[in-house]
Amino acid sequence: MENKLLIAPSILSADFGCLNEDIASVEQAGADVLHVDTMDGHFVPNLSFGAPVLKWIKTGMSKHCHLMVTNPGDLIDDFVAAGADTIIFHVEAMDDFSADGSLDESRALLERIKSFEVDGKAVKAGVSIKPGTEVAAIEGLLPDLDEVLVMSVEPGFGGQAFMPSALDKIKRLRELVPELLISVDGGVNAETGKQVREAGANLLVAGSYIFKSENRQAAIQSLRS
């Protein structure tokens, strides 16, 4: 199965004073997916925004919502109501991740997310893993996942350098599930974008590299080539 390459600008780097205009700019420049990072100031040190901001976003791009929060299960209803197309949570935030390793709680949350519909389409569900978490920790969830987001920096801060350890995780995930949507987030630019594509990633998240570029179309194209 051919895995189409998708480019996902992260709105953390957008201008919130003219958010919809900035989003329209990257959509017109050729982006495929909108990456929406929610941070709670607890699971990660920084605080960003929640479902009320998502509700006001107007775009034709699929909205992938990355919940970097301690209590992802408490926020699902709000994000679905606000129009999330995909909801991704961190396995490290779940009680069963550090307890018995059963992943039953995580699996139940995935099923709950996928039980919702937005605009007549089933909401998709994914998990994210931090740099210190190995693929083996989520292997039991792979049959239930629409997407795995590999963090190539520590979540919660922009502008960090890409961690090459993400490449082995991407390769392993591609071996395990050839048709899986594998996204990578953190320090993605033209150089590291080529590395993660070659490893098997098919969704590249980039924030400042796209939004801070003088030529956003060229920046997006550089991630494809």
C-alpha positions in Angstrom: 0.0 0.0 0.0 1.4 3.4 -1.0 1.6 5.9 1.8 0.9 9.4 0.6 3.2 12.0 2.2 1.3 14.6 4.2 2.6 18.0 5.5 1.1 19.4 8.7 1.9 22.9 9.9 1.6 23.3 13.6 -0.4 26.3 14.6 1.7 26.9 17.7 3.9 28.9 15.4 1.1 30.8 13.7 0.1 34.4 14.4 -2.9 34.2 16.8 -3.8 37.8 16.0 -4.9 36.6 12.5 -5.1 32.9 13.0 -7.5 32.0 10.3 -5.7 34.1 7.8 -2.4 32.4 8.7 -4.0 29.0 8.4 -5.4 29.9 5.0 -2.0 30.9 3.9 -0.4 27.5 4.6 -3.4 25.7 3.1 -3.0 27.7 -0.1 0.7 27.0 0.0 0.1 23.3 -0.2 -0.3 21.9 3.3 -2.4 18.9 3.8 -3.2 18.7 7.5 -3.5 21.2 10.4 -1.7 20.1 13.6 -3.3 21.5 16.7 -1.2 21.2 19.9 -2.9 21.5 23.2 -0.7 21.8 26.3 -2.0 21.9 29.9 0.9 23.3 31.9 1.0 20.0 33.8 1.8 17.1 31.5 4.2 19.5 29.8 5.5 22.7 31.3 3.9 25.1 28.9 0.2 26.2 28.4 -1.3 26.7 25.0 -5.0 26.5 24.2 -8.0 24.2 24.1 -11.1 23.3 22.3 -12.6 26.9 22.2 -9.8 28.0 19.9 -10.2 24.9 17.7 -13.9 25.7 17.4 -13.2 29.0 15.6 -10.7 27.6 13.1 -12.0 27.6 9.6 -10.1 25.3 7.1 -10.6 22.6 4.6 -7.6 20.7 6.0 -8.1 17.8 8.3 -7.5 18.9 11.9 -5.3 16.6 14.0 -5.4 17.5 17.6 -2.4 16.5 19.7 -3.3 16.5 23.4 -0.3 17.0 25.6 -2.4 16.8 28.7 -2.6 14.8 31.9 -6.3 14.0 31.5 -7.0 13.4 27.8 -10.2 11.4 28.5 -11.8 14.5 30.1 -11.3 16.6 27.0 -12.5 14.3 24.2 -16.1 15.5 24.1 -15.1 19.1 23.9 -12.6 18.5 21.0 -15.1 16.4 19.1 -17.7 19.2 19.5 -15.1 21.7 18.3 -14.5 19.7 15.1 -11.4 17.5 15.6 -10.9 15.0 12.8 -8.2 13.1 14.6 -7.4 13.1 18.3 -4.0 12.0 19.5 -3.1 11.5 23.2 0.1 10.5 25.0 0.3 7.0 26.3 2.5 8.4 29.1 -0.4 10.3 30.4 -2.5 7.2 31.0 -2.6 5.4 34.3 -2.1 2.0 32.8 1.1 3.1 31.1 3.1 3.2 34.3 1.0 0.6 36.2 0.5 -3.0 35.0 1.2 -2.4 31.3 -2.1 -3.8 30.3 -3.0 -0.7 28.1 -6.7 -1.5 28.7 -7.4 2.1 29.7 -5.6 3.4 26.6 -7.4 0.9 24.3 -10.8 2.0 25.8 -10.0 5.6 25.2 -9.1 4.9 21.5 -12.4 3.1 21.1 -14.3 5.9 22.6 -12.7 8.5 20.3 -13.5 6.4 17.3 -17.1 6.1 18.4 -17.7 9.8 17.5 -18.5 11.4 14.2 -17.6 14.8 12.9 -19.4 16.0 9.7 -20.6 12.4 9.0 -17.1 10.9 9.3 -15.7 8.8 12.2 -13.2 10.6 14.3 -9.8 9.0 14.0 -7.6 8.1 17.1 -3.9 8.0 17.6 -1.2 8.0 20.3 2.0 9.9 20.7 5.2 8.7 22.3 7.9 10.9 23.9 11.6 10.5 23.1 12.1 8.3 26.1 9.3 5.9 25.2 10.1 2.9 23.0 7.8 1.4 20.3 7.5 -1.8 22.3 5.4 0.1 24.9 2.6 0.6 22.4 2.8 -2.5 20.3 -0.3 -3.9 21.9 -2.3 -0.9 20.7 -1.2 -0.9 17.1 -4.2 -2.8 15.8 -6.5 -0.1 17.3 -4.6 3.0 16.0 -5.1 5.2 13.0 -1.9 7.2 13.7 1.2 7.1 15.8 2.9 10.4 16.5 6.6 10.1 17.2 8.0 13.0 19.1 11.5 13.9 17.9 11.9 16.5 20.7 10.6 16.7 24.2 7.0 17.8 24.0 6.0 21.3 25.3 8.6 23.6 23.7 9.2 24.8 20.2 12.5 25.4 18.6 14.3 22.3 19.9 16.8 20.3 17.9 15.7 17.1 16.2 16.6 13.9 18.1 17.9 11.2 15.7 16.6 8.4 18.0 13.2 9.0 16.4 14.4 7.4 13.2 14.7 3.9 14.6 11.2 4.2 16.1 9.8 5.2 12.8 11.5 2.3 11.0 10.2 -0.1 13.6 6.7 1.1 13.3 6.8 0.9 9.5 8.0 -2.7 9.8 5.2 -3.6 12.2 2.4 -1.9 10.3 3.2 -1.1 6.7 0.0 0.9 6.2 0.1 2.9 9.4 0.0 6.7 9.4 3.3 7.6 11.1 3.7 11.3 12.0 6.8 12.9 13.4 6.9 16.2 15.3 9.9 18.3 16.5 12.8 19.9 14.7 11.5 19.0 11.2 13.0 20.9 8.4 14.3 20.2 4.9 17.3 18.1 6.2 15.6 16.2 8.9 12.4 15.9 6.8 14.4 13.8 4.3 15.7 11.6 7.1 12.2 10.9 8.6 10.7 10.3 5.1 13.4 7.7 4.4 12.8 6.1 7.7 9.1 5.6 6.8 7.2 8.6 8.2 4.4 9.8 6.0 3.1 12.8 8.0 5.6 15.6 8.8 4.6 18.2 11.4 6.5 21.5 11.2 5.8 24.7 13.0 8.3 27.5 12.8 9.9 26.0 9.7 6.7 26.7 7.8 5.1 29.6 9.5 8.3 31.7 9.9 9.4 31.1 6.4 9.3 34.0 3.9 8.1 31.6 1.3 5.8 29.1 2.9 5.1 27.3 -0.3 8.8 26.6 -0.8 9.2 25.5 2.8 6.3 23.0 2.4 7.7 21.8 -1.0 11.2 21.3 0.6 9.6 18.8 3.0 8.4 16.7 0.1 11.6 16.6 -1.9 
